[in-house]
Amino acid sequence: MQKTVTISGTYAAWTLTLSVDLPEEQVEEPITEWPHKIDRVAEFFYDMVNCCEDARDAQLALNGRR
C-alpha cells in the first residue's frame, strides 16, 4: 500500500511517498487500510515544505534578489 503527497512549491516540486509492505513472514492479519495516524506524517511534510520555502525566500531577500 502506498500513499504519495505532492506539493508544487515556488522553488521545487516536493514529493513524499510512504509505503506499507507486508512482512516476509506474515504472522497476523495484514493491514488492509491506511492507518489514520500516518496522516500526521503528511501534515508534518506540508509544514516542513513551508519552512524550507520560507527559508529560501528569506535567503533571497537577504541577498537582494527578492
C-alpha positions in Angstrom: 0.0 0.0 0.0 1.4 3.4 -0.9 0.4 7.0 -0.2 2.0 9.9 -2.1 1.9 13.6 -1.2 3.0 16.1 -3.8 3.4 19.8 -3.3 4.1 22.3 -6.0 6.3 24.8 -4.3 7.8 28.0 -5.6 11.4 26.6 -5.6 10.8 22.9 -6.0 8.3 20.1 -6.7 8.1 18.2 -3.4 7.1 14.5 -3.2 6.8 12.2 -0.2 5.9 8.6 -0.8 5.0 6.3 2.2 4.8 2.6 1.7 3.4 -0.1 3.9 4.5 -3.6 2.9 3.8 -7.0 4.2 6.5 -8.6 6.3 8.2 -11.7 4.7 6.7 -14.0 7.4 3.2 -13.0 7.9 2.0 -14.0 11.4 -1.1 -11.8 11.7 -3.7 -10.3 9.5 -2.3 -7.8 7.0 -3.1 -4.1 7.1 -5.8 -3.6 4.6 -6.5 0.1 5.1 -4.2 3.1 5.6 -3.6 3.8 9.3 -5.1 7.2 10.2 -2.2 8.1 12.5 0.1 8.2 9.5 -1.8 11.1 8.1 0.1 13.2 10.6 3.3 12.5 8.5 1.6 14.3 5.6 0.8 17.3 7.8 4.4 17.4 9.0 5.6 17.2 5.4 3.5 20.2 4.5 4.9 22.1 7.5 8.5 21.2 6.5 8.0 22.2 2.9 6.6 25.6 4.0 9.6 26.1 6.3 12.0 25.3 3.5 10.3 27.6 1.0 10.1 30.4 3.6 13.8 29.9 4.4 14.6 30.2 0.7 12.5 33.4 0.5 14.4 34.9 3.4 17.8 33.9 1.9 16.9 35.5 -1.4 15.7 38.7 0.4 19.0 38.9 2.3 20.9 38.6 -1.0 18.7 41.3 -2.6 17.2 39.0 -5.1 13.6 39.2 -3.9 
